[in-house]
Amino acid sequence: MEVRVLNKHLPIAPQKLRLVCDQVRGMGAEQALTVLKFMPQKGAEFVGKSVASALANAVNNFDLNRSDMFVATIFADEGPSLKRVKAGARGRYKPRIRRTSHLTVVLAEREEK
């Protein structure tokens, strides 16, 4: 059984979010939440909320066991970019690109042998 959570339009660049995603890929869901809680990156908060939401959905909606869940798939895609300008020297302007991300988390139930 798989549980999928999709968060869209997160105000962080996907490259920064992918660094956090790589750390928790394949971990148990509860262990991933503990690791994310102590990471200093801004993206750890977004990933932690998504994993916690997926875990809560798995327990409440599908009656799955918390300890059997693990992060099967996690990835960050690029969302729409907001194009802004900042005044530069001598009447020029400097373009600024505010990148956004779409985060997908899939938790799966670990198979017992």
N, CA, C and O of each residue as an XYZ file, in Angstrom:
452
protein
N       0.839     -1.184      0.000
C       0.000      0.000      0.000
C       0.881      1.243      0.000
O       1.848      1.321      0.758
N       0.552      2.211     -0.845
C       1.301      3.457     -0.919
C       0.421      4.637     -0.557
O      -0.775      4.646     -0.848
N       1.018      5.624      0.075
C       0.329      6.864      0.414
C       1.132      7.996     -0.204
O       2.341      8.096      0.005
N       0.453      8.854     -0.970
C       1.121      9.917     -1.714
C       0.664     11.286     -1.212
O      -0.524     11.506     -0.977
N       1.627     12.208     -1.050
C       1.341     13.589     -0.668
C       2.050     14.494     -1.657
O       3.220     14.281     -1.976
N       1.337     15.511     -2.147
C       1.901     16.457     -3.101
C       1.709     17.873     -2.569
O       0.577     18.307     -2.357
N       2.802     18.591     -2.352
C       2.761     19.994     -1.933
C       3.224     20.853     -3.093
O       4.293     20.621     -3.657
N       2.419     21.848     -3.452
C       2.745     22.685     -4.601
C       3.065     24.112     -4.165
O       2.611     24.573     -3.117
N       3.840     24.790     -4.974
C       4.165     26.205     -4.830
C       4.880     26.510     -3.513
O       4.571     27.502     -2.853
N       5.828     25.664     -3.134
C       6.623     25.932     -1.930
C       7.639     27.032     -2.234
O       8.286     26.992     -3.280
N       7.793     28.014     -1.341
C       8.670     29.152     -1.632
C      10.143     28.858     -1.365
O      10.777     29.522     -0.545
N      10.682     27.862     -2.059
C      12.091     27.504     -1.930
C      12.533     26.921     -3.271
O      11.741     26.287     -3.968
N      13.775     27.133     -3.620
C      14.293     26.625     -4.888
C      14.358     25.098     -4.845
O      14.699     24.525     -3.811
N      14.034     24.434     -5.959
C      14.044     22.962     -5.962
C      15.425     22.363     -5.703
O      15.529     21.271     -5.143
N      16.477     23.062     -6.101
C      17.821     22.550     -5.866
C      18.112     22.443     -4.370
O      18.750     21.488     -3.928
N      17.649     23.414     -3.595
C      17.857     23.388     -2.144
C      16.995     22.318     -1.489
O      17.401     21.702     -0.504
N      15.805     22.099     -2.040
C      14.907     21.095     -1.486
C      15.404     19.683     -1.775
O      15.215     18.777     -0.963
N      16.036     19.496     -2.928
C      16.554     18.168     -3.298
C      17.667     17.707     -2.363
O      17.817     16.509     -2.126
N      18.445     18.642     -1.831
C      19.506     18.277     -0.897
C      18.935     17.633      0.364
O      19.532     16.714      0.924
N      17.777     18.118      0.804
C      17.123     17.553      1.985
C      16.463     16.225      1.624
O      16.510     15.274      2.404
N      15.851     16.158      0.448
C      15.171     14.925      0.017
C      16.147     13.751     -0.068
O      15.802     12.621      0.277
N      17.362     14.028     -0.529
C      18.352     12.958     -0.662
C      18.740     12.354      0.680
O      19.129     11.187      0.744
N      18.639     13.135      1.753
C      19.023     12.654      3.073
C      18.039     11.643      3.650
O      18.442     10.754      4.400
N      16.738     11.764      3.309
C      15.726     10.920      3.952
C      15.177      9.829      3.035
O      14.364      9.014      3.472
N      15.603      9.799      1.786
C      15.097      8.789      0.850
C      15.458      7.387      1.323
O      16.629      7.101      1.574
N      14.467      6.513      1.448
C      14.685      5.135      1.875
C      14.613      4.905      3.372
O      14.615      3.755      3.812
N      14.549      5.953      4.161
C      14.478      5.809      5.621
C      13.083      5.399      6.058
O      12.115      5.543      5.312
N      12.996      4.888      7.272
C      11.705      4.695      7.900
C      11.066      6.049      8.147
O      11.773      7.034      8.365
N       9.741      6.117      8.118
C       9.045      7.396      8.219
C       9.307      8.078      9.562
O       9.552      9.284      9.595
N       9.263      7.349     10.646
C       9.491      7.944     11.961
C      10.944      8.389     12.130
O      11.214      9.425     12.738
N      11.872      7.606     11.592
C      13.284      7.987     11.649
C      13.533      9.233     10.805
O      14.313     10.102     11.197
N      12.878      9.326      9.650
C      13.024     10.497      8.788
C      12.519     11.755      9.490
O      13.133     12.816      9.378
N      11.406     11.643     10.212
C      10.881     12.800     10.947
C      11.859     13.266     12.015
O      12.020     14.467     12.229
N      12.512     12.325     12.684
C      13.487     12.675     13.714
C      14.704     13.365     13.099
O      15.193     14.357     13.640
N      15.188     12.851     11.984
C      16.351     13.449     11.323
C      16.011     14.851     10.821
O      16.810     15.775     10.976
N      14.832     15.015     10.222
C      14.428     16.311      9.673
C      14.235     17.363     10.759
O      14.444     18.553     10.526
N      13.839     16.920     11.939
C      13.608     17.848     13.047
C      14.887     18.583     13.444
O      14.830     19.728     13.891
N      16.029     17.935     13.284
C      17.295     18.514     13.722
C      18.156     19.038     12.578
O      19.295     19.441     12.812
N      17.651     19.045     11.363
C      18.407     19.595     10.232
C      18.245     21.119     10.201
O      17.145     21.619     10.438
N      19.311     21.862      9.914
C      19.225     23.324      9.927
C      18.641     23.936      8.655
O      18.319     25.124      8.647
N      18.498     23.160      7.583
C      18.038     23.709      6.322
C      16.571     24.132      6.382
O      15.776     23.555      7.124
N      16.227     25.149      5.591
C      14.847     25.619      5.515
C      13.948     24.553      4.888
O      12.786     24.420      5.272
N      14.473     23.798      3.934
C      13.695     22.773      3.257
C      13.311     21.614      4.158
O      12.359     20.893      3.860
N      14.032     21.421      5.254
C      13.725     20.326      6.170
C      12.350     20.508      6.793
O      11.668     19.523      7.078
N      11.935     21.741      7.008
C      10.608     22.008      7.579
C       9.507     21.599      6.593
O       8.515     20.989      6.991
N       9.681     21.933      5.314
C       8.693     21.569      4.301
C       8.603     20.059      4.113
O       7.511     19.498      4.024
N       9.762     19.406      4.054
C       9.786     17.955      3.875
C       9.219     17.258      5.106
O       8.501     16.265      4.985
N       9.537     17.773      6.288
C       9.020     17.186      7.524
C       7.511     17.257      7.611
O       6.867     16.292      8.025
N       6.933     18.392      7.224
C       5.484     18.520      7.241
C       4.830     17.572      6.246
O       3.770     17.011      6.523
N       5.458     17.391      5.088
C       4.898     16.492      4.070
C       4.956     15.034      4.525
O       3.997     14.284      4.345
N       6.079     14.639      5.111
C       6.213     13.257      5.587
C       5.245     13.003      6.737
O       4.632     11.938      6.810
N       5.105     13.979      7.637
C       4.173     13.829      8.758
C       2.733     13.733      8.259
O       1.943     12.960      8.801
N       2.388     14.498      7.246
C       1.042     14.447      6.680
C       0.770     13.099      6.021
O      -0.300     12.516      6.195
N       1.748     12.612      5.262
C       1.585     11.308      4.614
C       1.456     10.194      5.651
O       0.663      9.269      5.476
N       2.230     10.280      6.723
C       2.170      9.269      7.780
C       0.821      9.310      8.496
O       0.246      8.266      8.805
N       0.318     10.514      8.757
C      -0.990     10.643      9.399
C      -2.097     10.113      8.493
O      -3.028      9.465      8.972
N      -2.009     10.379      7.197
C      -2.999      9.845      6.253
C      -2.958      8.323      6.209
O      -4.000      7.672      6.137
N      -1.760      7.759      6.253
C      -1.628      6.302      6.209
C      -2.265      5.653      7.439
O      -2.932      4.624      7.333
N      -2.050      6.266      8.606
C      -2.576      5.692      9.850
C      -4.086      5.893      9.952
O      -4.816      4.954     10.267
N      -4.555      7.109      9.687
C      -5.972      7.421      9.900
C      -6.887      6.925      8.782
O      -7.979      6.426      9.053
N      -6.453      7.057      7.540
C      -7.341      6.721      6.415
C      -7.248      5.271      5.977
O      -8.234      4.690      5.525
N      -6.054      4.679      6.110
C      -5.859      3.330      5.580
C      -5.536      2.294      6.646
O      -5.288      1.135      6.315
N      -5.533      2.683      7.920
C      -5.260      1.779      9.043
C      -3.950      1.015      8.882
O      -3.895     -0.190      9.125
N      -2.901      1.714      8.475
C      -1.585      1.103      8.342
C      -0.784      1.344      9.613
O      -1.062      2.283     10.358
N       0.198      0.507      9.858
C       1.027      0.601     11.054
C       2.123      1.648     10.847
O       2.792      1.646      9.814
N       2.313      2.544     11.825
C       3.310      3.617     11.712
C       4.724      3.075     11.544
O       5.510      3.615     10.765
N       5.042      2.028     12.259
C       6.413      1.525     12.252
C       6.778      0.793     10.960
O       7.960      0.583     10.686
N       5.779      0.401     10.163
C       6.053     -0.308      8.905
C       6.237      0.630      7.719
O       6.618      0.180      6.638
N       5.976      1.916      7.894
C       6.029      2.848      6.775
C       7.456      3.352      6.555
O       8.194      3.588      7.512
N       7.842      3.516      5.266
C       9.135      4.086      4.925
C       8.983      4.996      3.712
O       8.007      4.899      2.969
N       9.951      5.872      3.522
C       9.915      6.839      2.421
C      10.362      6.116      1.155
O      11.558      5.937      0.922
N       9.399      5.703      0.345
C       9.707      4.960     -0.868
C      10.213      5.891     -1.965
O      11.220      5.607     -2.614
N       9.517      6.989     -2.165
C       9.891      7.945     -3.207
C       9.714      9.350     -2.663
O       8.716      9.654     -2.009
N      10.690     10.202     -2.938
C      10.583     11.611     -2.576
C      11.375     12.404     -3.605
O      12.537     12.104     -3.878
N      10.731     13.424     -4.173
C      11.430     14.255     -5.152
C      10.817     15.644     -5.185
O       9.666     15.848     -4.799
N      11.621     16.601     -5.660
C      11.208     17.999     -5.763
C      11.298     18.419     -7.225
O      12.356     18.320     -7.846
N      10.186     18.884     -7.764
C      10.144     19.392     -9.129
C      10.092     20.913     -9.105
O       9.803     21.526     -8.078
N      10.374     21.502    -10.248
C      10.367     22.953    -10.351
C       8.949     23.460    -10.538
O       8.200     22.940    -11.364
N       8.582     24.475     -9.771
C       7.288     25.117     -9.902
C       7.432     26.385    -10.731
O       8.482     26.615    -11.332
N       6.395     27.207    -10.773
C       6.487     28.453    -11.531
C       7.446     29.433    -10.863
O       7.527     29.497     -9.636
N       8.166     30.189    -11.676
C       9.113     31.180    -11.165
C       8.484     32.558    -11.213
O       7.845     32.929    -12.198
N       8.672     33.315    -10.138
C       8.187     34.691    -10.087
C       9.328     35.603    -10.521
O      10.403     35.582     -9.923
N       9.099     36.396    -11.550
C      10.139     37.276    -12.065
C       9.947     38.677    -11.479
O       8.910     39.308    -11.683
N      10.956     39.152    -10.751
C      10.924     40.446    -10.112
C      12.155     41.239    -10.553
O      13.118     40.669    -11.066
N      12.117     42.558    -10.347
C      13.267     43.381    -10.699
C      13.679     44.211     -9.491
O      12.859     44.563     -8.643
N      14.969     44.512     -9.437
C      15.513     45.371     -8.392
C      16.293     46.491     -9.073
O      17.005     46.254    -10.048
N      16.161     47.685     -8.567
C      16.855     48.820     -9.159
C      18.359     48.640     -9.051
O      18.873     48.234     -8.009
N      19.054     48.943    -10.128
C      20.500     48.845    -10.152
C      21.129     50.217    -10.308
O      20.430     51.229    -10.323
N      22.424     50.250    -10.423
C      23.147     51.510    -10.554
C      22.902     52.147    -11.921
O      22.687     51.443    -12.908
N      22.935     53.465    -11.976
C      22.833     54.248    -13.207
C      21.553     53.971    -13.976
O      21.565     53.893    -15.204
N      20.441     53.820    -13.251
C      19.140     53.688    -13.895
C      18.851     52.328    -14.486
O      17.840     52.164    -15.169
N      19.685     51.365    -14.253
C      19.458     50.023    -14.791
C      18.635     49.213    -13.791
O      18.328     49.674    -12.691
N      18.289     47.997    -14.203
C      17.584     47.110    -13.275
C      18.271     45.758    -13.265
O      18.917     45.356    -14.233
N      18.117     45.084    -12.167
C      18.692     43.748    -11.978
C      17.550     42.754    -11.827
O      16.737     42.880    -10.911
N      17.482     41.769    -12.711
C      16.387     40.796    -12.593
C      16.606     39.848    -11.411
O      17.733     39.440    -11.129
N      15.529     39.510    -10.736
C      15.542     38.540     -9.641
C      14.515     37.469     -9.973
O      13.400     37.779    -10.390
N      14.885     36.229     -9.791
C      13.969     35.127    -10.060
C      13.688     34.417     -8.743
O      14.603     33.879     -8.119
N      12.441     34.413     -8.322
C      12.038     33.708     -7.111
C      11.481     32.356     -7.526
O      10.395     32.259     -8.098
N      12.236     31.335     -7.231
C      11.861     29.987     -7.668
C      10.926     29.323     -6.651
O      11.023     29.566     -5.448
N      10.033     28.493     -7.155
C       9.142     27.719     -6.301
C       9.292     26.240     -6.641
O       9.856     25.889     -7.677
N       8.785     25.379     -5.764
C       8.960     23.936     -5.918
C       7.648     23.202     -5.720
O       6.733     23.691     -5.057
N       7.579     22.021     -6.308
C       6.514     21.065     -6.050
C       7.175     19.842     -5.417
O       8.088     19.258     -6.002
N       6.721     19.455     -4.229
C       7.321     18.343     -3.483
C       6.364     17.159     -3.472
O       5.191     17.307     -3.130
N       6.865     15.983     -3.845
C       6.077     14.756     -3.835
C       6.728     13.745     -2.887
O       7.920     13.454     -2.989
N       5.919     13.219     -1.964
C       6.386     12.219     -1.008
C       5.482     10.997     -1.129
O       4.257     11.118     -1.086
N       6.087      9.821     -1.280
C       5.339      8.573     -1.333
C       5.855      7.664     -0.230
O       7.028      7.292     -0.214
N       4.965      7.309      0.695
C       5.306      6.349      1.741
C       4.732      5.000      1.360
O       3.616      4.908      0.850
N       5.502      3.955      1.612
C       5.048      2.599      1.327
C       5.197      1.748      2.575
O       5.939      2.083      3.498
N       4.476      0.646      2.577
C       4.519     -0.269      3.709
C       5.642     -1.272      3.493
O       5.741     -1.887      2.431
N       6.476     -1.431      4.494
C       7.612     -2.350      4.375
C       7.086     -3.798      4.416
O       6.274     -4.166      5.265
N       7.576     -4.586      3.478
C       7.149     -5.985      3.381
C       7.904     -6.818      4.414
O       9.114     -6.668      4.583
N       7.186     -7.683      5.093
C       7.818     -8.582      6.062
C       8.139     -9.905      5.386
O       7.355    -10.407      4.582
N       9.304    -10.468      5.719
C       9.723    -11.705      5.072
C       9.236    -12.920      5.828
O       9.502    -14.050      5.419
